[in-house]
Amino acid sequence: MKMLTNIWTLILLGFLCSAFPSMEPMRTGALKLHRSQPTERISGSAGDVLDDDPVGRLKVFVYELPSKYNKKILQKDQRCLTHMFAAEIFMHRFLLSSAVRTLNPEEADWFYTPVYTTCDLTPNGLPLPFKSPRMMRSAIQLISSNWPYWNRSEGADHFFLVPHDFGACFHYQEEKAIERGILPLLQRATLVQTFGQRNHVCLKDGSITIPPYAPPQKMQAHLIHEKTPRSIFVYFRGLFYDVGNDPEGGYYARGARAAVWENFKDNPLFDISTEHPTTYYEDMQRAIFCLCPLGWAPWSPRLVEAVIFGCIPIIIADDIVLPFADAIPWEDIGVFVDEKDVPNLDTILTSIPVEVILRKQRLLANPSMKQAMLFPQPAQSGDAFHQVLNGLARKLPHGRSNVYLKPGQKILNWTAGPVGDLKPW
């Protein structure tokens, strides 16, 4: 009886949530985050980093590559502008017009090579990573042949966006990604990537973990009234089994999604389905909890969507490294559930005290935190672009002793890696 009382108390939280409106529309291309209501200050360094401004503290030189590495690829398939890997495209555009850009490479702190390695899509819109290593190798060969800056450090003062499922391992299946490993030529570079999992061969020390891309304009178009009650307890839409790539089941999502379905498909507290309705974004705004389980990789766009729409993310991905973890207090705004504990999800969630739920919702209403998860057009202070710059600025100064190589010194092996990667692109 006590558990049932707690459950219905949480359902009633939807009406309480109307006291904490989180956002309202502003202009095309950006989300206006509601600031008239007081929001709880995020304590400690998190709030300080979110308010930080890296502009003026670093200079970035953007290599001008032939259009076959970026613009022509995008021209062939405009879908690349809206898929979850699109950060590589918008980061390029941002840097071209940013105050941190320098046209003088001699004063640059960082060098950026704009290669759209994820813009090779299947008819269903899924990125294929198979050409990506060859494309990246080709781009690095080009900059090392035409500019002296790569060669003096073998990329230690260069950064690359690699938003594939498993980053610079360039494969969407974990087993094959681990077998490939990070592209050898990127071993000294800084990687900006969506993938993050502790103690994993595809996560390089010093990488900057970013959120996947979620189109701000699309989310803005689906905003509902801020006082709408949250009448859904747990919400999820997506695959539970990937029969096409994992016919025997259990490997996809390490079995976590299958466990969600098998245990809670008939539970009235769980609104879960493989159907993806047109009201998906609206439904998230009506939910108290949104499941964010791993898929092929530990992360998914649901993490961004949950934060933006004020739905408490239930993060199911062991050892995940979350985006901008030094800027966003994930432990305070989300709920972490071990993959092995998925069968106990109902007990775990219904046992969370009401006051804890309310505090998480207040923190999720913080406009700065929402802004840090977005790549808006045009860019805005504190957004994901600036959080990337913050990460780069915190890695300065490079120091000549640990970046520049001695004359004739070589560290990287240009012929390492799978034979197929050595083919011309």
PECOR-V285321 format. One record per residue. N is the residue number from 1. RES is the residue in one letter. PSI is psi in whole degrees, 0 to 359 (NA if undefined). OMEGA is omega in radians with two decimals (* if undefined). NEAR is the number of other C-alpha atoms within 12 Angstrom. Layout:
# PECOR-V285321
{{N/RES/PSI/OMEGA/NEAR} {N/RES/PSI/OMEGA/NEAR}}
This chain:
# PECOR-V285321
{{1/M/319/-3.14/7} {2/K/319/-3.13/10} {3/M/319/3.13/17} {4/L/321/3.10/15} {5/T/318/3.14/15} {6/N/320/3.13/22} {7/I/310/-3.08/29} {8/W/333/3.02/22} {9/T/318/3.13/25} {10/L/323/3.09/34} {11/I/320/3.14/30} {12/L/347/3.08/24} {13/L/332/-3.14/33} {14/G/323/3.14/32} {15/F/326/3.10/24} {16/L/328/-3.08/26} {17/C/337/-3.13/37} {18/S/346/3.09/28} {19/A/353/-3.10/21} {20/F/66/3.13/35} {21/P/143/-3.01/36} {22/S/330/-3.08/41} {23/M/164/3.11/37} {24/E/160/-3.11/27} {25/P/152/3.05/23} {26/M/267/-3.09/18} {27/R/164/-3.14/16} {28/T/133/3.06/17} {29/G/356/-3.14/21} {30/A/157/3.04/29} {31/L/128/3.02/38} {32/K/120/-3.11/28} {33/L/127/-3.00/34} {34/H/127/-3.07/23} {35/R/0/-3.08/18} {36/S/336/3.13/15} {37/Q/143/3.09/19} {38/P/141/3.08/16} {39/T/150/-3.10/27} {40/E/129/3.14/24} {41/R/131/3.09/24} {42/I/118/-3.02/30} {43/S/156/3.05/16} {44/G/202/-3.03/13} {45/S/339/-3.07/16} {46/A/307/-3.14/25} {47/G/323/3.14/26} {48/D/318/-3.14/21} {49/V/320/3.13/33} {50/L/327/-3.13/38} {51/D/357/-3.05/26} {52/D/155/3.11/26} {53/D/108/-3.07/26} {54/P/346/-3.10/29} {55/V/132/-3.09/25} {56/G/345/-3.13/18} {57/R/352/3.13/24} {58/L/159/3.11/30} {59/K/137/-3.10/32} {60/V/129/3.04/36} {61/F/126/-3.13/33} {62/V/117/3.10/34} {63/Y/139/3.05/37} {64/E/101/-3.10/24} {65/L/158/2.98/26} {66/P/147/-3.02/18} {67/S/344/-3.13/17} {68/K/341/3.14/21} {69/Y/345/-3.08/34} {70/N/286/-2.96/33} {71/K/317/-3.13/26} {72/K/326/3.09/18} {73/I/317/3.14/25} {74/L/323/3.14/26} {75/Q/328/-3.12/18} {76/K/336/-3.09/16} {77/D/98/-3.12/23} {78/Q/348/3.10/18} {79/R/339/3.14/25} {80/C/341/-3.12/34} {81/L/345/-3.06/34} {82/T/354/-3.13/30} {83/H/170/-2.97/30} {84/M/352/3.11/38} {85/F/9/-2.98/44} {86/A/356/3.14/40} {87/A/329/-3.13/44} {88/E/326/3.14/45} {89/I/313/-3.06/39} {90/F/332/3.05/37} {91/M/321/3.08/43} {92/H/311/-3.13/33} {93/R/319/3.13/27} {94/F/313/-3.08/30} {95/L/328/-3.13/33} {96/L/331/-3.10/24} {97/S/3/-3.08/19} {98/S/152/3.09/28} {99/A/345/3.12/21} {100/V/348/-3.13/32} {101/R/136/3.02/30} {102/T/141/3.07/25} {103/L/357/3.13/21} {104/N/102/-3.08/17} {105/P/339/-3.12/23} {106/E/338/3.13/15} {107/E/5/-3.06/16} {108/A/140/2.97/25} {109/D/326/-3.10/34} {110/W/153/3.08/41} {111/F/136/-3.06/41} {112/Y/131/-3.14/43} {113/T/107/-3.06/47} {114/P/96/3.13/39} {115/V/124/-3.11/46} {116/Y/79/-3.02/45} {117/T/349/-3.12/44} {118/T/0/-3.05/47} {119/C/54/3.05/41} {120/D/93/-2.91/34} {121/L/148/3.00/27} {122/T/169/3.06/15} {123/P/332/3.11/10} {124/N/359/3.10/10} {125/G/14/3.13/19} {126/L/130/3.14/21} {127/P/137/3.05/30} {128/L/127/-3.06/25} {129/P/3/-2.89/34} {130/F/331/3.10/30} {131/K/348/-3.00/27} {132/S/315/-3.14/38} {133/P/320/-3.14/41} {134/R/321/3.11/29} {135/M/316/-3.13/35} {136/M/317/3.09/39} {137/R/317/-3.14/33} {138/S/317/-3.14/28} {139/A/320/3.14/35} {140/I/321/3.06/38} {141/Q/322/-3.13/26} {142/L/311/-3.09/25} {143/I/330/3.13/29} {144/S/338/3.13/24} {145/S/335/-3.03/13} {146/N/344/3.10/15} {147/W/152/-3.10/24} {148/P/356/-2.89/20} {149/Y/325/3.06/33} {150/W/315/-3.01/36} {151/N/326/-3.07/30} {152/R/340/-3.13/26} {153/S/356/-2.99/33} {154/E/43/3.00/36} {155/G/5/-3.07/37} {156/A/340/3.07/36} {157/D/27/3.09/39} {158/H/149/3.02/42} {159/F/150/-3.09/42} {160/F/142/2.99/45} {161/L/123/3.13/41} {162/V/77/-3.02/49} {163/P/26/3.08/46} {164/H/170/3.11/52} {165/D/313/-3.14/40} {166/F/40/3.01/42} {167/G/226/-3.06/49} {168/A/7/2.95/46} {169/C/345/2.98/42} {170/F/54/2.95/43} {171/H/150/-3.10/34} {172/Y/348/3.06/33} {173/Q/127/-2.99/30} {174/E/316/-3.09/30} {175/E/316/-3.14/21} {176/K/328/3.08/21} {177/A/317/3.11/30} {178/I/320/3.13/23} {179/E/321/3.13/20} {180/R/314/-3.03/29} {181/G/173/3.11/28} {182/I/139/3.11/36} {183/L/122/-3.02/41} {184/P/326/-3.10/31} {185/L/349/-3.14/40} {186/L/10/-3.04/44} {187/Q/332/-3.14/33} {188/R/348/-3.11/32} {189/A/163/3.00/36} {190/T/130/-3.11/37} {191/L/131/3.04/42} {192/V/112/-2.92/43} {193/Q/153/3.07/44} {194/T/329/-3.10/44} {195/F/135/3.03/48} {196/G/117/3.06/42} {197/Q/126/-3.08/30} {198/R/143/3.08/20} {199/N/39/-3.12/14} {200/H/141/-3.07/26} {201/V/340/-3.12/25} {202/C/2/3.05/41} {203/L/112/-3.11/39} {204/K/140/3.07/32} {205/D/136/3.12/24} {206/G/0/3.10/22} {207/S/154/3.08/40} {208/I/116/-3.11/40} {209/T/129/-3.09/44} {210/I/161/3.04/50} {211/P/152/3.00/48} {212/P/160/-3.10/43} {213/Y/131/3.00/40} {214/A/124/-3.02/39} {215/P/114/-3.14/35} {216/P/321/-3.11/39} {217/Q/320/-3.12/25} {218/K/318/3.14/24} {219/M/322/3.12/35} {220/Q/322/-3.09/29} {221/A/345/-3.08/23} {222/H/15/3.09/26} {223/L/139/3.10/33} {224/I/173/-3.08/27} {225/H/136/-3.02/22} {226/E/340/-3.12/29} {227/K/8/3.11/22} {228/T/127/-3.11/28} {229/P/149/3.10/30} {230/R/92/-3.03/37} {231/S/356/3.09/32} {232/I/131/-3.11/32} {233/F/302/3.13/38} {234/V/133/-3.08/39} {235/Y/141/3.03/40} {236/F/137/2.98/41} {237/R/130/3.13/31} {238/G/185/-3.14/29} {239/L/145/2.95/30} {240/F/331/3.07/34} {241/Y/141/3.03/29} {242/D/83/-3.02/23} {243/V/324/-3.10/14} {244/G/321/-3.09/10} {245/N/346/-3.10/16} {246/D/69/-2.98/20} {247/P/333/-3.11/11} {248/E/347/3.13/14} {249/G/161/3.08/20} {250/G/331/3.14/20} {251/Y/318/3.10/25} {252/Y/128/-3.11/30} {253/A/22/-3.13/36} {254/R/30/3.09/32} {255/G/357/-3.05/30} {256/A/318/-3.13/37} {257/R/321/3.09/42} {258/A/322/3.14/34} {259/A/324/3.08/28} {260/V/312/-3.09/41} {261/W/312/-3.07/28} {262/E/328/-3.07/20} {263/N/335/-2.96/23} {264/F/10/-3.12/26} {265/K/334/-3.13/24} {266/D/10/-3.12/13} {267/N/122/-3.06/19} {268/P/342/3.11/17} {269/L/346/-3.06/28} {270/F/114/3.06/31} {271/D/86/-3.04/30} {272/I/145/-3.09/36} {273/S/161/3.01/26} {274/T/345/3.12/20} {275/E/142/3.14/14} {276/H/93/-3.02/17} {277/P/163/3.08/15} {278/T/343/3.13/13} {279/T/21/-3.05/17} {280/Y/308/-3.12/30} {281/Y/321/3.10/34} {282/E/319/-3.14/32} {283/D/322/3.11/34} {284/M/327/3.13/44} {285/Q/349/3.08/41} {286/R/1/-3.05/38} {287/A/148/3.05/41} {288/I/312/3.14/49} {289/F/141/3.04/50} {290/C/124/3.14/44} {291/L/132/3.08/48} {292/C/69/-3.12/45} {293/P/158/3.02/42} {294/L/158/3.01/42} {295/G/239/2.99/38} {296/W/324/3.06/33} {297/A/168/-3.07/39} {298/P/336/-3.01/42} {299/W/168/3.02/42} {300/S/161/3.10/41} {301/P/343/3.14/38} {302/R/332/3.13/38} {303/L/315/3.11/43} {304/V/313/-3.08/43} {305/E/320/-3.14/42} {306/A/314/-3.14/43} {307/V/314/-3.11/48} {308/I/321/-3.06/47} {309/F/11/3.03/49} {310/G/21/3.12/50} {311/C/124/-3.04/48} {312/I/118/-3.09/46} {313/P/130/3.02/42} {314/I/104/-2.99/40} {315/I/113/-3.13/41} {316/I/91/-3.12/39} {317/A/99/-3.06/37} {318/D/135/3.05/29} {319/D/22/3.14/22} {320/I/143/2.99/30} {321/V/115/-3.01/34} {322/L/156/-3.09/37} {323/P/137/3.07/37} {324/F/48/-3.04/39} {325/A/340/3.08/30} {326/D/355/-3.11/28} {327/A/337/-3.06/36} {328/I/122/-3.10/40} {329/P/77/-3.03/30} {330/W/324/-3.14/29} {331/E/330/-3.10/25} {332/D/331/-3.07/25} {333/I/341/-3.08/36} {334/G/181/3.03/37} {335/V/125/-3.14/33} {336/F/127/3.13/31} {337/V/124/3.09/30} {338/D/147/-3.12/22} {339/E/323/-3.12/29} {340/K/342/-3.09/20} {341/D/6/-3.13/23} {342/V/320/3.12/34} {343/P/344/-3.14/25} {344/N/16/-3.05/20} {345/L/318/-3.10/34} {346/D/316/3.13/29} {347/T/318/-3.12/19} {348/I/313/-3.03/21} {349/L/322/3.14/35} {350/T/351/3.13/28} {351/S/355/-3.13/23} {352/I/126/-3.13/23} {353/P/148/-3.12/19} {354/V/319/-3.10/25} {355/E/330/3.08/17} {356/V/318/3.10/22} {357/I/313/-3.10/34} {358/L/322/3.13/33} {359/R/320/3.10/28} {360/K/321/3.13/35} {361/Q/324/3.09/41} {362/R/319/3.12/33} {363/L/321/3.11/37} {364/L/336/3.13/44} {365/A/353/3.14/40} {366/N/117/-3.07/38} {367/P/324/-3.10/41} {368/S/323/-3.13/40} {369/M/319/3.09/46} {370/K/317/-3.11/41} {371/Q/325/-3.10/41} {372/A/346/-3.12/45} {373/M/357/-3.01/47} {374/L/151/3.00/50} {375/F/75/-3.01/43} {376/P/159/3.05/36} {377/Q/113/0.00/27} {378/P/167/-3.14/24} {379/A/153/3.14/28} {380/Q/153/-3.13/28} {381/S/133/3.09/32} {382/G/4/-3.12/33} {383/D/184/-3.07/39} {384/A/326/3.07/45} {385/F/312/-3.10/44} {386/H/331/3.05/40} {387/Q/325/3.04/43} {388/V/315/3.11/48} {389/L/322/3.06/43} {390/N/316/3.14/34} {391/G/320/3.11/35} {392/L/319/-3.11/37} {393/A/325/-3.12/27} {394/R/346/3.11/22} {395/K/0/3.13/26} {396/L/158/-0.10/23} {397/P/152/3.13/19} {398/H/314/-3.07/23} {399/G/119/-3.06/14} {400/R/330/-3.07/15} {401/S/330/-3.10/12} {402/N/7/3.11/17} {403/V/304/-3.10/28} {404/Y/138/3.10/25} {405/L/159/3.05/23} {406/K/155/3.14/15} {407/P/127/3.13/10} {408/G/353/-3.11/11} {409/Q/137/3.10/14} {410/K/138/3.11/18} {411/I/317/-3.09/23} {412/L/145/3.11/22} {413/N/109/-3.06/17} {414/W/341/-3.10/22} {415/T/5/3.14/15} {416/A/157/3.11/21} {417/G/176/-3.13/25} {418/P/144/-3.10/22} {419/V/323/-3.11/13} {420/G/333/-3.14/18} {421/D/341/-3.08/27} {422/L/350/3.12/24} {423/K/146/3.13/18} {424/P/149/3.06/17} {425/W/NA/*/21}}
